Amino acid sequence: MHTPIEHRSSDRPDGEPASTRRIVCGVDGSEQARHAASAALRLADRLGARLVLVHVTPTRTVMPIDSFPLGVDPSTYPHSSELAFSEAEAAFNSLSPDVSSASLEREVRLGQPAVVLAEVAADCDAEMIVVGSRGRGAWRSAVLGSVSAEVARLAPCPVMIIPERLAVESRRSHNAA
């Protein structure tokens, strides 16, 4: 279950038709997410779609107050909306200038990232979801979980996964220039 915290759509004109095509892109401040956002923006431009950037701050498992270890202040555990806004702002600010200056929508949510991205895509009838991949490999993803694989499993629309190697190749080409 997720908790919507904010829906900023200051770039969205009033009276925009409900049929406007949308592409949802998850951003978390990682290099992979930056490349995914750039790819999503190029795709949105080509399709004449609006880009919706979504930052999801993962919620922590709720523990009963009597299960906290002795000496640990329970107030250190809640993941507040203030922290979510701070993380989201950092993630949005880390995007490339072409994405940062584009006319797009931004959402900040609390929840499980894959579940929330799929829900946002369903809510806005998205054409596609774009996410980055950390490239952990099958074994590590099985143990640690893969947000991109879970998004692909839950999504109500096609999912484009931008592999980590593209981020590495892009970084190499910038360094060589």
C-alpha positions as CSV (number, residue, x, y, z in Angstrom):
1,M,0.0,0.0,0.0
2,H,1.3,3.4,-0.8
3,T,0.6,6.8,0.5
4,P,0.4,9.7,-2.0
5,I,2.3,12.7,-0.6
6,E,2.4,15.1,-3.3
7,H,1.3,15.5,-6.9
8,R,3.0,18.5,-8.5
9,S,1.8,19.3,-12.0
10,S,2.7,22.9,-12.2
11,D,3.8,22.5,-15.8
12,R,0.4,20.9,-16.7
13,P,-1.9,23.4,-18.4
14,D,-5.4,23.7,-17.1
15,G,-8.0,21.9,-19.1
16,E,-5.5,19.4,-20.6
17,P,-7.5,16.6,-22.2
18,A,-7.7,13.3,-20.3
19,S,-6.6,11.5,-23.4
20,T,-3.1,13.0,-23.4
21,R,-0.5,10.2,-23.8
22,R,1.8,9.7,-20.8
23,I,5.1,8.0,-20.1
24,V,5.9,7.2,-16.5
25,C,9.5,7.2,-15.4
26,G,10.8,6.2,-12.0
27,V,13.7,8.3,-10.6
28,D,15.7,7.6,-7.5
29,G,18.8,9.7,-7.8
30,S,20.9,6.9,-9.3
31,E,22.9,7.2,-12.5
32,Q,20.7,4.5,-14.0
33,A,17.6,6.6,-13.2
34,R,19.2,9.6,-14.8
35,H,19.7,7.7,-18.0
36,A,16.2,6.3,-17.9
37,A,14.8,9.8,-17.5
38,S,16.7,11.0,-20.5
39,A,15.6,8.1,-22.6
40,A,12.0,8.6,-21.4
41,L,12.1,12.3,-22.4
42,R,13.4,11.4,-25.9
43,L,10.6,8.8,-26.2
44,A,8.0,11.2,-24.9
45,D,9.1,13.8,-27.4
46,R,8.9,11.3,-30.3
47,L,5.5,10.1,-29.3
48,G,4.1,13.5,-28.4
49,A,3.5,12.2,-24.8
50,R,3.8,13.9,-21.5
51,L,6.5,12.6,-19.2
52,V,5.6,11.9,-15.6
53,L,8.6,11.5,-13.3
54,V,7.8,9.6,-10.1
55,H,10.0,9.4,-7.1
56,V,9.0,6.7,-4.6
57,T,10.4,6.7,-1.1
58,P,10.2,3.1,0.1
59,T,8.2,2.6,3.3
60,R,9.7,0.6,6.0
61,T,8.0,-2.4,7.6
62,V,6.0,-1.2,10.6
63,M,7.1,-2.8,13.8
64,P,5.1,-2.9,17.0
65,I,6.5,-0.6,19.6
66,D,7.3,-3.4,22.0
67,S,9.5,-5.1,19.4
68,F,12.1,-2.4,19.2
69,P,15.5,-3.4,20.6
70,L,16.3,-2.0,24.0
71,G,18.0,1.4,23.8
72,V,16.7,2.2,20.3
73,D,14.6,5.3,20.0
74,P,11.4,4.2,18.1
75,S,11.3,7.7,16.6
76,T,14.3,6.9,14.5
77,Y,12.4,4.4,12.4
78,P,9.5,6.3,10.8
79,H,10.2,7.4,7.2
80,S,8.6,10.8,7.2
81,S,7.1,12.7,4.4
82,E,9.7,15.4,5.0
83,L,12.5,12.9,4.3
84,A,10.6,11.7,1.2
85,F,10.4,15.3,-0.1
86,S,14.1,15.8,0.6
87,E,15.0,12.5,-1.2
88,A,12.7,13.4,-4.1
89,E,14.2,16.9,-4.5
90,A,17.7,15.4,-4.6
91,A,16.6,12.8,-7.2
92,F,14.9,15.5,-9.4
93,N,17.9,17.8,-9.1
94,S,20.3,15.1,-10.2
95,L,18.6,14.8,-13.6
96,S,20.3,16.0,-16.7
97,P,19.6,19.6,-17.7
98,D,17.5,18.5,-20.7
99,V,15.1,16.6,-18.4
100,S,15.2,19.3,-15.6
101,S,14.2,22.0,-18.0
102,A,11.5,20.0,-19.8
103,S,7.8,20.5,-19.3
104,L,6.7,17.5,-17.3
105,E,4.8,16.2,-14.3
106,R,6.5,15.2,-11.0
107,E,5.0,13.0,-8.3
108,V,6.4,12.0,-4.9
109,R,5.0,9.0,-3.2
110,L,5.6,6.7,-0.3
111,G,5.3,2.9,-0.8
112,Q,7.0,0.0,-2.6
113,P,8.6,1.5,-5.7
114,A,7.5,-1.2,-8.2
115,V,3.9,-1.3,-6.9
116,V,3.6,2.5,-6.9
117,L,5.1,2.9,-10.4
118,A,2.5,0.4,-11.7
119,E,-0.3,2.2,-9.9
120,V,0.7,5.6,-11.2
121,A,0.9,4.1,-14.7
122,A,-2.6,2.6,-14.3
123,D,-4.0,5.8,-12.9
124,C,-2.8,8.0,-15.7
125,D,-3.4,5.3,-18.4
126,A,0.3,5.5,-19.4
127,E,1.6,4.3,-22.7
128,M,4.8,3.0,-21.1
129,I,6.9,2.9,-17.9
130,V,10.6,3.5,-18.2
131,V,13.0,2.4,-15.4
132,G,16.7,2.0,-15.0
133,S,18.4,-1.3,-14.1
134,R,21.3,-1.7,-11.7
135,G,22.5,-4.8,-13.5
136,R,22.8,-6.9,-10.4
137,G,22.5,-10.2,-12.4
138,A,20.0,-13.0,-11.9
139,W,21.3,-14.3,-8.6
140,R,21.7,-11.0,-6.8
141,S,18.3,-9.9,-8.1
142,A,16.7,-13.1,-6.8
143,V,18.2,-12.5,-3.3
144,L,18.0,-8.7,-3.1
145,G,15.0,-8.1,-5.4
146,S,14.8,-6.1,-8.6
147,V,12.6,-3.1,-8.9
148,S,12.7,-3.2,-12.7
149,A,11.7,-6.9,-12.8
150,E,8.9,-6.3,-10.4
151,V,7.7,-3.3,-12.4
152,A,7.6,-5.4,-15.5
153,R,5.6,-8.1,-13.6
154,L,3.0,-5.6,-12.2
155,A,2.8,-3.0,-15.0
156,P,-0.5,-2.4,-16.9
157,C,1.5,-1.3,-19.9
158,P,4.8,-2.0,-21.7
159,V,8.0,-1.4,-19.7
160,M,11.3,-0.2,-21.1
161,I,14.3,-1.1,-18.9
162,I,17.4,0.9,-19.5
163,P,20.3,-1.4,-18.7
164,E,23.2,-0.3,-16.6
165,R,25.7,-0.9,-19.4
166,L,24.2,2.0,-21.3
167,A,24.9,4.3,-18.4
168,V,28.5,3.0,-18.3
169,E,28.9,3.4,-22.1
170,S,27.5,6.9,-21.9
171,R,29.9,7.8,-19.1
172,R,32.9,6.4,-21.1
173,S,31.9,8.4,-24.2
174,H,31.6,11.6,-22.2
175,N,35.0,11.0,-20.6
176,A,36.6,10.4,-23.9
177,A,35.3,13.6,-25.4
